[in-house]
Amino acid sequence: MHRTPKNYDGISPPGKTIQEMLPEVLGRIQKTSGAGAVDIIEAWVHIIGPKIASMTTALAFEKGVLKVAVRSSSLYSVLCQHEKPRLLRLLQERFPKNGVRDIVFRIG
């Protein structure tokens, strides 16, 4: 036997519509799936700048680590040794809730 919802008028359906439920469900999925990864990957071009962005590709953002492919060993060296702290700080400032912990550069 089913319970009749409180204040049920007998006309309108007692459940919620998809439009009412969707924002809540998507919000839960976003929290658990590490959402924001797409935003971080897309923001890489703006953070690194258009000239260097053409020589790098943000591949993935997993467990707080942004993985970036770099086309040349000389650029890899510059990014790892000189630019990494600045780039990491910019990412952390732009995405404070996403837990950006590190940037890993790979030649490829």
A tleap script that builds the chain and sets N, CA, C and O, in Angstrom:
source leaprc.protein.ff14SB
mol = sequence {
  NMET HIE ARG THR PRO LYS ASN TYR ASP GLY
  ILE SER PRO PRO GLY LYS THR ILE GLN GLU
  MET LEU PRO GLU VAL LEU GLY ARG ILE GLN
  LYS THR SER GLY ALA GLY ALA VAL ASP ILE
  ILE GLU ALA TRP VAL HIE ILE ILE GLY PRO
  LYS ILE ALA SER MET THR THR ALA LEU ALA
  PHE GLU LYS GLY VAL LEU LYS VAL ALA VAL
  ARG SER SER SER LEU TYR SER VAL LEU CYS
  GLN HIE GLU LYS PRO ARG LEU LEU ARG LEU
  LEU GLN GLU ARG PHE PRO LYS ASN GLY VAL
  ARG ASP ILE VAL PHE ARG ILE CGLY
}
set mol.1.N position { 0.838 -1.176 0.000 }
set mol.1.CA position { 0.000 0.000 0.000 }
set mol.1.C position { 0.891 1.250 0.000 }
set mol.1.O position { 1.852 1.322 0.766 }
set mol.2.N position { 0.575 2.239 -0.860 }
set mol.2.CA position { 1.329 3.478 -0.990 }
set mol.2.C position { 0.697 4.561 -0.126 }
set mol.2.O position { -0.520 4.613 0.052 }
set mol.3.N position { 1.553 5.417 0.400 }
set mol.3.CA position { 1.055 6.544 1.182 }
set mol.3.C position { 0.675 7.681 0.256 }
set mol.3.O position { 1.324 7.903 -0.767 }
set mol.4.N position { -0.341 8.376 0.602 }
set mol.4.CA position { -0.734 9.566 -0.139 }
set mol.4.C position { 0.078 10.728 0.405 }
set mol.4.O position { 0.092 10.951 1.616 }
set mol.5.N position { 0.763 11.482 -0.470 }
set mol.5.CA position { 1.563 12.609 -0.006 }
set mol.5.C position { 0.726 13.643 0.738 }
set mol.5.O position { -0.449 13.852 0.435 }
set mol.6.N position { 1.348 14.274 1.703 }
set mol.6.CA position { 0.691 15.307 2.495 }
set mol.6.C position { 0.256 16.443 1.572 }
set mol.6.O position { 1.003 16.818 0.669 }
set mol.7.N position { -0.896 16.976 1.773 }
set mol.7.CA position { -1.487 18.072 0.999 }
set mol.7.C position { -1.719 17.702 -0.465 }
set mol.7.O position { -1.742 18.588 -1.319 }
set mol.8.N position { -1.886 16.446 -0.768 }
set mol.8.CA position { -2.141 16.005 -2.137 }
set mol.8.C position { -3.570 16.360 -2.508 }
set mol.8.O position { -4.514 16.026 -1.791 }
set mol.9.N position { -3.719 17.048 -3.651 }
set mol.9.CA position { -5.047 17.511 -4.055 }
set mol.9.C position { -5.766 16.518 -4.966 }
set mol.9.O position { -6.935 16.711 -5.298 }
set mol.10.N position { -5.065 15.455 -5.369 }
set mol.10.CA position { -5.690 14.446 -6.209 }
set mol.10.C position { -5.649 14.758 -7.688 }
set mol.10.O position { -6.088 13.941 -8.498 }
set mol.11.N position { -5.140 15.902 -8.062 }
set mol.11.CA position { -5.125 16.302 -9.465 }
set mol.11.C position { -3.693 16.249 -10.031 }
set mol.11.O position { -3.433 15.559 -11.017 }
set mol.12.N position { -2.789 16.976 -9.404 }
set mol.12.CA position { -1.422 17.030 -9.923 }
set mol.12.C position { -0.629 15.797 -9.472 }
set mol.12.O position { -0.896 15.233 -8.412 }
set mol.13.N position { 0.344 15.389 -10.287 }
set mol.13.CA position { 1.145 14.232 -9.900 }
set mol.13.C position { 1.965 14.540 -8.640 }
set mol.13.O position { 2.440 15.664 -8.479 }
set mol.14.N position { 2.133 13.580 -7.765 }
set mol.14.CA position { 2.810 13.832 -6.500 }
set mol.14.C position { 4.339 13.928 -6.635 }
set mol.14.O position { 4.998 14.461 -5.743 }
set mol.15.N position { 4.896 13.432 -7.712 }
set mol.15.CA position { 6.349 13.437 -7.883 }
set mol.15.C position { 6.870 14.742 -8.452 }
set mol.15.O position { 6.105 15.656 -8.764 }
set mol.16.N position { 8.186 14.811 -8.580 }
set mol.16.CA position { 8.829 15.989 -9.149 }
set mol.16.C position { 9.017 15.779 -10.646 }
set mol.16.O position { 9.123 14.648 -11.121 }
set mol.17.N position { 9.055 16.878 -11.375 }
set mol.17.CA position { 9.316 16.795 -12.804 }
set mol.17.C position { 10.827 16.710 -13.028 }
set mol.17.O position { 11.614 16.998 -12.126 }
set mol.18.N position { 11.216 16.318 -14.218 }
set mol.18.CA position { 12.635 16.250 -14.575 }
set mol.18.C position { 13.274 17.630 -14.434 }
set mol.18.O position { 14.406 17.739 -13.962 }
set mol.19.N position { 12.570 18.673 -14.833 }
set mol.19.CA position { 13.101 20.030 -14.744 }
set mol.19.C position { 13.413 20.416 -13.299 }
set mol.19.O position { 14.367 21.153 -13.049 }
set mol.20.N position { 12.630 19.935 -12.361 }
set mol.20.CA position { 12.873 20.234 -10.957 }
set mol.20.C position { 14.045 19.429 -10.403 }
set mol.20.O position { 14.792 19.920 -9.557 }
set mol.21.N position { 14.209 18.200 -10.874 }
set mol.21.CA position { 15.228 17.306 -10.342 }
set mol.21.C position { 16.603 17.468 -11.005 }
set mol.21.O position { 17.629 17.232 -10.367 }
set mol.22.N position { 16.625 17.863 -12.262 }
set mol.22.CA position { 17.864 17.871 -13.028 }
set mol.22.C position { 18.985 18.720 -12.421 }
set mol.22.O position { 20.113 18.236 -12.332 }
set mol.23.N position { 18.727 19.963 -12.001 }
set mol.23.CA position { 19.832 20.747 -11.428 }
set mol.23.C position { 20.457 20.083 -10.195 }
set mol.23.O position { 21.677 20.101 -10.026 }
set mol.24.N position { 19.635 19.513 -9.357 }
set mol.24.CA position { 20.138 18.849 -8.153 }
set mol.24.C position { 20.974 17.618 -8.508 }
set mol.24.O position { 22.049 17.411 -7.945 }
set mol.25.N position { 20.483 16.808 -9.437 }
set mol.25.CA position { 21.198 15.597 -9.848 }
set mol.25.C position { 22.515 15.954 -10.524 }
set mol.25.O position { 23.542 15.339 -10.236 }
set mol.26.N position { 22.501 16.932 -11.411 }
set mol.26.CA position { 23.728 17.351 -12.081 }
set mol.26.C position { 24.737 17.924 -11.086 }
set mol.26.O position { 25.942 17.721 -11.232 }
set mol.27.N position { 24.252 18.625 -10.096 }
set mol.27.CA position { 25.140 19.150 -9.055 }
set mol.27.C position { 25.826 18.037 -8.287 }
set mol.27.O position { 27.017 18.134 -7.994 }
set mol.28.N position { 25.101 16.987 -7.957 }
set mol.28.CA position { 25.698 15.834 -7.267 }
set mol.28.C position { 26.728 15.141 -8.144 }
set mol.28.O position { 27.807 14.780 -7.675 }
set mol.29.N position { 26.398 14.955 -9.410 }
set mol.29.CA position { 27.334 14.316 -10.340 }
set mol.29.C position { 28.600 15.162 -10.464 }
set mol.29.O position { 29.709 14.627 -10.481 }
set mol.30.N position { 28.438 16.460 -10.548 }
set mol.30.CA position { 29.577 17.361 -10.689 }
set mol.30.C position { 30.505 17.259 -9.488 }
set mol.30.O position { 31.725 17.261 -9.655 }
set mol.31.N position { 29.956 17.171 -8.283 }
set mol.31.CA position { 30.774 17.079 -7.079 }
set mol.31.C position { 31.559 15.779 -7.024 }
set mol.31.O position { 32.719 15.775 -6.611 }
set mol.32.N position { 30.947 14.681 -7.434 }
set mol.32.CA position { 31.596 13.381 -7.321 }
set mol.32.C position { 32.471 13.024 -8.496 }
set mol.32.O position { 33.372 12.198 -8.349 }
set mol.33.N position { 32.249 13.605 -9.646 }
set mol.33.CA position { 33.007 13.200 -10.838 }
set mol.33.C position { 34.222 14.068 -11.099 }
set mol.33.O position { 34.873 13.914 -12.132 }
set mol.34.N position { 34.540 14.966 -10.199 }
set mol.34.CA position { 35.686 15.830 -10.450 }
set mol.34.C position { 35.379 16.834 -11.551 }
set mol.34.O position { 36.264 17.222 -12.313 }
set mol.35.N position { 34.159 17.241 -11.626 }
set mol.35.CA position { 33.778 18.194 -12.655 }
set mol.35.C position { 34.582 19.459 -12.465 }
set mol.35.O position { 35.095 19.725 -11.379 }
set mol.36.N position { 34.684 20.197 -13.470 }
set mol.36.CA position { 35.546 21.348 -13.472 }
set mol.36.C position { 36.814 21.026 -14.228 }
set mol.36.O position { 37.557 21.930 -14.612 }
set mol.37.N position { 37.071 19.745 -14.447 }
set mol.37.CA position { 38.245 19.323 -15.202 }
set mol.37.C position { 38.208 19.917 -16.605 }
set mol.37.O position { 39.228 20.384 -17.112 }
set mol.38.N position { 37.059 19.900 -17.216 }
set mol.38.CA position { 36.929 20.462 -18.568 }
set mol.38.C position { 37.216 21.958 -18.530 }
set mol.38.O position { 37.876 22.490 -19.423 }
set mol.39.N position { 36.728 22.627 -17.514 }
set mol.39.CA position { 36.966 24.063 -17.382 }
set mol.39.C position { 38.455 24.365 -17.208 }
set mol.39.O position { 38.976 25.313 -17.795 }
set mol.40.N position { 39.123 23.562 -16.410 }
set mol.40.CA position { 40.553 23.768 -16.170 }
set mol.40.C position { 41.348 23.520 -17.448 }
set mol.40.O position { 42.252 24.285 -17.784 }
set mol.41.N position { 41.011 22.460 -18.148 }
set mol.41.CA position { 41.703 22.137 -19.402 }
set mol.41.C position { 41.487 23.247 -20.429 }
set mol.41.O position { 42.421 23.647 -21.126 }
set mol.42.N position { 40.265 23.735 -20.518 }
set mol.42.CA position { 39.980 24.814 -21.466 }
set mol.42.C position { 40.656 26.126 -21.061 }
set mol.42.O position { 41.026 26.923 -21.922 }
set mol.43.N position { 40.815 26.350 -19.775 }
set mol.43.CA position { 41.440 27.590 -19.293 }
set mol.43.C position { 42.951 27.596 -19.499 }
set mol.43.O position { 43.580 28.653 -19.443 }
set mol.44.N position { 43.530 26.434 -19.736 }
set mol.44.CA position { 44.977 26.359 -19.920 }
set mol.44.C position { 45.461 27.335 -20.996 }
set mol.44.O position { 46.479 28.003 -20.811 }
set mol.45.N position { 44.755 27.419 -22.096 }
set mol.45.CA position { 45.152 28.309 -23.199 }
set mol.45.C position { 45.230 29.756 -22.722 }
set mol.45.O position { 46.146 30.485 -23.103 }
set mol.46.N position { 44.285 30.173 -21.899 }
set mol.46.CA position { 44.266 31.553 -21.418 }
set mol.46.C position { 45.354 31.796 -20.379 }
set mol.46.O position { 45.928 32.883 -20.315 }
set mol.47.N position { 45.629 30.799 -19.580 }
set mol.47.CA position { 46.624 30.949 -18.516 }
set mol.47.C position { 48.043 30.951 -19.091 }
set mol.47.O position { 48.873 31.757 -18.672 }
set mol.48.N position { 48.324 30.078 -20.024 }
set mol.48.CA position { 49.669 29.959 -20.583 }
set mol.48.C position { 49.952 31.026 -21.641 }
set mol.48.O position { 51.104 31.395 -21.868 }
set mol.49.N position { 48.902 31.513 -22.279 }
set mol.49.CA position { 49.073 32.511 -23.330 }
set mol.49.C position { 49.021 31.874 -24.705 }
set mol.49.O position { 49.387 30.708 -24.855 }
set mol.50.N position { 48.573 32.616 -25.718 }
set mol.50.CA position { 48.350 32.041 -27.047 }
set mol.50.C position { 49.605 31.528 -27.748 }
set mol.50.O position { 49.537 30.535 -28.472 }
set mol.51.N position { 50.760 32.189 -27.547 }
set mol.51.CA position { 51.979 31.740 -28.231 }
set mol.51.C position { 52.433 30.367 -27.733 }
set mol.51.O position { 52.705 29.466 -28.526 }
set mol.52.N position { 52.510 30.224 -26.424 }
set mol.52.CA position { 52.974 28.959 -25.857 }
set mol.52.C position { 51.873 27.909 -25.904 }
set mol.52.O position { 52.164 26.715 -25.969 }
set mol.53.N position { 50.625 28.330 -25.873 }
set mol.53.CA position { 49.507 27.383 -25.939 }
set mol.53.C position { 49.550 26.575 -27.229 }
set mol.53.O position { 49.140 25.414 -27.248 }
set mol.54.N position { 50.040 27.175 -28.297 }
set mol.54.CA position { 50.116 26.457 -29.564 }
set mol.54.C position { 51.173 25.350 -29.533 }
set mol.54.O position { 51.184 24.472 -30.395 }
set mol.55.N position { 52.059 25.397 -28.538 }
set mol.55.CA position { 53.108 24.386 -28.408 }
set mol.55.C position { 52.860 23.415 -27.254 }
set mol.55.O position { 53.697 22.562 -26.962 }
set mol.56.N position { 51.703 23.552 -26.602 }
set mol.56.CA position { 51.341 22.662 -25.494 }
set mol.56.C position { 49.903 22.201 -25.660 }
set mol.56.O position { 49.118 22.809 -26.388 }
set mol.57.N position { 49.576 21.119 -24.975 }
set mol.57.CA position { 48.197 20.624 -24.956 }
set mol.57.C position { 47.873 20.124 -23.561 }
set mol.57.O position { 48.544 19.230 -23.046 }
set mol.58.N position { 46.842 20.700 -22.945 }
set mol.58.CA position { 46.377 20.188 -21.658 }
set mol.58.C position { 45.621 18.897 -21.935 }
set mol.58.O position { 44.621 18.899 -22.654 }
set mol.59.N position { 46.095 17.802 -21.369 }
set mol.59.CA position { 45.528 16.484 -21.667 }
set mol.59.C position { 44.438 16.062 -20.705 }
set mol.59.O position { 43.378 15.598 -21.125 }
set mol.60.N position { 44.693 16.221 -19.411 }
set mol.60.CA position { 43.745 15.721 -18.417 }
set mol.60.C position { 43.945 16.443 -17.096 }
set mol.60.O position { 45.009 17.000 -16.826 }
set mol.61.N position { 42.901 16.421 -16.281 }
set mol.61.CA position { 42.969 16.915 -14.908 }
set mol.61.C position { 42.397 15.837 -14.022 }
set mol.61.O position { 41.185 15.624 -13.994 }
set mol.62.N position { 43.270 15.153 -13.292 }
set mol.62.CA position { 42.839 14.044 -12.433 }
set mol.62.C position { 43.484 14.168 -11.067 }
set mol.62.O position { 44.688 14.398 -10.959 }
set mol.63.N position { 42.690 14.019 -10.037 }
set mol.63.CA position { 43.163 14.020 -8.653 }
set mol.63.C position { 44.022 15.238 -8.336 }
set mol.63.O position { 45.031 15.144 -7.638 }
set mol.64.N position { 43.600 16.381 -8.864 }
set mol.64.CA position { 44.285 17.630 -8.576 }
set mol.64.C position { 45.521 17.909 -9.406 }
set mol.64.O position { 46.220 18.892 -9.164 }
set mol.65.N position { 45.802 17.054 -10.389 }
set mol.65.CA position { 47.006 17.211 -11.202 }
set mol.65.C position { 46.615 17.469 -12.653 }
set mol.65.O position { 45.880 16.689 -13.259 }
set mol.66.N position { 47.120 18.580 -13.204 }
set mol.66.CA position { 46.908 18.897 -14.613 }
set mol.66.C position { 48.060 18.307 -15.403 }
set mol.66.O position { 49.222 18.593 -15.115 }
set mol.67.N position { 47.750 17.486 -16.396 }
set mol.67.CA position { 48.762 16.854 -17.236 }
set mol.67.C position { 48.813 17.597 -18.570 }
set mol.67.O position { 47.801 17.766 -19.251 }
set mol.68.N position { 50.020 18.033 -18.921 }
set mol.68.CA position { 50.204 18.863 -20.109 }
set mol.68.C position { 51.292 18.264 -20.997 }
set mol.68.O position { 52.388 17.955 -20.528 }
set mol.69.N position { 50.982 18.104 -22.279 }
set mol.69.CA position { 51.972 17.648 -23.258 }
set mol.69.C position { 52.670 18.879 -23.833 }
set mol.69.O position { 52.031 19.885 -24.143 }
set mol.70.N position { 53.986 18.780 -23.966 }
set mol.70.CA position { 54.815 19.865 -24.474 }
set mol.70.C position { 55.540 19.360 -25.716 }
set mol.70.O position { 56.030 18.231 -25.728 }
set mol.71.N position { 55.615 20.181 -26.761 }
set mol.71.CA position { 56.170 19.730 -28.046 }
set mol.71.C position { 57.690 19.663 -28.098 }
set mol.71.O position { 58.233 18.856 -28.852 }
set mol.72.N position { 58.392 20.480 -27.323 }
set mol.72.CA position { 59.853 20.474 -27.430 }
set mol.72.C position { 60.502 20.339 -26.053 }
set mol.72.O position { 59.925 20.717 -25.033 }
set mol.73.N position { 61.700 19.798 -26.053 }
set mol.73.CA position { 62.420 19.603 -24.795 }
set mol.73.C position { 62.869 20.935 -24.191 }
set mol.73.O position { 62.929 21.070 -22.969 }
set mol.74.N position { 63.182 21.916 -25.034 }
set mol.74.CA position { 63.596 23.223 -24.509 }
set mol.74.C position { 62.418 23.918 -23.812 }
set mol.74.O position { 62.599 24.512 -22.749 }
set mol.75.N position { 61.228 23.850 -24.394 }
set mol.75.CA position { 60.048 24.420 -23.749 }
set mol.75.C position { 59.712 23.650 -22.476 }
set mol.75.O position { 59.338 24.246 -21.466 }
set mol.76.N position { 59.844 22.349 -22.526 }
set mol.76.CA position { 59.631 21.503 -21.336 }
set mol.76.C position { 60.526 21.985 -20.193 }
set mol.76.O position { 60.067 22.141 -19.061 }
set mol.77.N position { 61.787 22.215 -20.494 }
set mol.77.CA position { 62.745 22.658 -19.486 }
set mol.77.C position { 62.344 24.009 -18.891 }
set mol.77.O position { 62.371 24.189 -17.673 }
set mol.78.N position { 61.976 24.948 -19.749 }
set mol.78.CA position { 61.577 26.283 -19.282 }
set mol.78.C position { 60.330 26.192 -18.399 }
set mol.78.O position { 60.270 26.811 -17.337 }
set mol.79.N position { 59.348 25.424 -18.838 }
set mol.79.CA position { 58.111 25.307 -18.062 }
set mol.79.C position { 58.358 24.647 -16.712 }
set mol.79.O position { 57.853 25.118 -15.694 }
set mol.80.N position { 59.120 23.573 -16.692 }
set mol.80.CA position { 59.374 22.859 -15.435 }
set mol.80.C position { 60.210 23.671 -14.457 }
set mol.80.O position { 59.910 23.710 -13.263 }
set mol.81.N position { 61.247 24.315 -14.953 }
set mol.81.CA position { 62.193 24.986 -14.065 }
set mol.81.C position { 61.799 26.409 -13.692 }
set mol.81.O position { 62.106 26.860 -12.589 }
set mol.82.N position { 61.132 27.118 -14.583 }
set mol.82.CA position { 60.892 28.536 -14.333 }
set mol.82.C position { 59.422 28.937 -14.228 }
set mol.82.O position { 59.075 29.793 -13.414 }
set mol.83.N position { 58.578 28.345 -15.019 }
set mol.83.CA position { 57.193 28.816 -15.099 }
set mol.83.C position { 56.194 28.029 -14.258 }
set mol.83.O position { 55.100 28.522 -13.988 }
set mol.84.N position { 56.539 26.850 -13.851 }
set mol.84.CA position { 55.589 25.989 -13.140 }
set mol.84.C position { 54.980 26.640 -11.887 }
set mol.84.O position { 53.760 26.603 -11.733 }
set mol.85.N position { 55.782 27.237 -10.985 }
set mol.85.CA position { 55.174 27.858 -9.796 }
set mol.85.C position { 54.158 28.958 -10.145 }
set mol.85.O position { 53.094 29.050 -9.533 }
set mol.86.N position { 54.502 29.782 -11.132 }
set mol.86.CA position { 53.593 30.874 -11.527 }
set mol.86.C position { 52.307 30.325 -12.136 }
set mol.86.O position { 51.212 30.785 -11.810 }
set mol.87.N position { 52.445 29.338 -13.023 }
set mol.87.CA position { 51.268 28.747 -13.667 }
set mol.87.C position { 50.378 28.038 -12.651 }
set mol.87.O position { 49.152 28.127 -12.716 }
set mol.88.N position { 50.998 27.345 -11.726 }
set mol.88.CA position { 50.233 26.650 -10.683 }
set mol.88.C position { 49.472 27.649 -9.820 }
set mol.88.O position { 48.308 27.426 -9.488 }
set mol.89.N position { 50.122 28.742 -9.459 }
set mol.89.CA position { 49.456 29.782 -8.664 }
set mol.89.C position { 48.266 30.377 -9.413 }
set mol.89.O position { 47.204 30.589 -8.828 }
set mol.90.N position { 48.444 30.648 -10.713 }
set mol.90.CA position { 47.347 31.199 -11.515 }
set mol.90.C position { 46.169 30.234 -11.595 }
set mol.90.O position { 45.015 30.653 -11.505 }
set mol.91.N position { 46.453 28.950 -11.763 }
set mol.91.CA position { 45.375 27.952 -11.790 }
set mol.91.C position { 44.656 27.882 -10.449 }
set mol.91.O position { 43.428 27.807 -10.397 }
set mol.92.N position { 45.418 27.908 -9.378 }
set mol.92.CA position { 44.819 27.838 -8.041 }
set mol.92.C position { 43.980 29.065 -7.732 }
set mol.92.O position { 42.951 28.959 -7.065 }
set mol.93.N position { 44.402 30.219 -8.204 }
set mol.93.CA position { 43.622 31.437 -8.006 }
set mol.93.C position { 42.332 31.409 -8.817 }
set mol.93.O position { 41.281 31.847 -8.350 }
set mol.94.N position { 42.425 30.891 -10.030 }
set mol.94.CA position { 41.260 30.873 -10.913 }
set mol.94.C position { 40.264 29.784 -10.526 }
set mol.94.O position { 39.059 29.952 -10.711 }
set mol.95.N position { 40.761 28.662 -9.986 }
set mol.95.CA position { 39.906 27.530 -9.616 }
set mol.95.C position { 40.188 27.111 -8.167 }
set mol.95.O position { 40.729 26.030 -7.934 }
set mol.96.N position { 39.828 27.951 -7.199 }
set mol.96.CA position { 40.166 27.640 -5.803 }
set mol.96.C position { 39.439 26.413 -5.241 }
set mol.96.O position { 39.941 25.774 -4.316 }
set mol.97.N position { 38.290 26.082 -5.775 }
set mol.97.CA position { 37.509 24.959 -5.233 }
set mol.97.C position { 37.853 23.625 -5.882 }
set mol.97.O position { 37.367 22.588 -5.430 }
set mol.98.N position { 38.674 23.620 -6.926 }
set mol.98.CA position { 38.946 22.390 -7.646 }
set mol.98.C position { 40.166 21.638 -7.129 }
set mol.98.O position { 40.447 20.534 -7.594 }
set mol.99.N position { 40.884 22.203 -6.191 }
set mol.99.CA position { 42.017 21.514 -5.602 }
set mol.99.C position { 43.155 21.247 -6.566 }
set mol.99.O position { 43.673 20.131 -6.619 }
set mol.100.N position { 43.551 22.251 -7.325 }
set mol.100.CA position { 44.679 22.088 -8.231 }
set mol.100.C position { 45.943 21.997 -7.371 }
set mol.100.O position { 46.304 22.955 -6.689 }
set mol.101.N position { 46.616 20.831 -7.408 }
set mol.101.CA position { 47.787 20.609 -6.584 }
set mol.101.C position { 49.104 20.667 -7.342 }
set mol.101.O position { 50.140 21.031 -6.786 }
set mol.102.N position { 49.052 20.302 -8.623 }
set mol.102.CA position { 50.308 20.198 -9.366 }
set mol.102.C position { 50.049 20.263 -10.879 }
set mol.102.O position { 48.929 20.063 -11.348 }
set mol.103.N position { 51.105 20.546 -11.608 }
set mol.103.CA position { 51.097 20.469 -13.070 }
set mol.103.C position { 52.231 19.529 -13.456 }
set mol.103.O position { 53.366 19.693 -13.009 }
set mol.104.N position { 51.916 18.557 -14.278 }
set mol.104.CA position { 52.922 17.609 -14.765 }
set mol.104.C position { 53.087 17.828 -16.259 }
set mol.104.O position { 52.128 17.729 -17.025 }
set mol.105.N position { 54.319 18.129 -16.664 }
set mol.105.CA position { 54.618 18.341 -18.079 }
set mol.105.C position { 55.257 17.079 -18.641 }
set mol.105.O position { 56.069 16.431 -17.981 }
set mol.106.N position { 54.879 16.743 -19.867 }
set mol.106.CA position { 55.443 15.591 -20.570 }
set mol.106.C position { 55.753 15.998 -22.001 }
set mol.106.O position { 54.997 16.742 -22.627 }
set mol.107.N position { 56.869 15.505 -22.508 }
set mol.107.CA position { 57.197 15.775 -23.901 }
set mol.107.C position { 56.390 14.829 -24.766 }
set mol.107.O position { 56.387 13.615 -24.559 }
set mol.108.N position { 55.707 15.409 -25.738 }
set mol.108.CA position { 54.915 14.520 -26.597 }
set mol.108.C position { 54.006 15.227 -27.532 }
set mol.108.O position { 53.292 14.585 -28.302 }
savepdb mol mol.pdb
quit
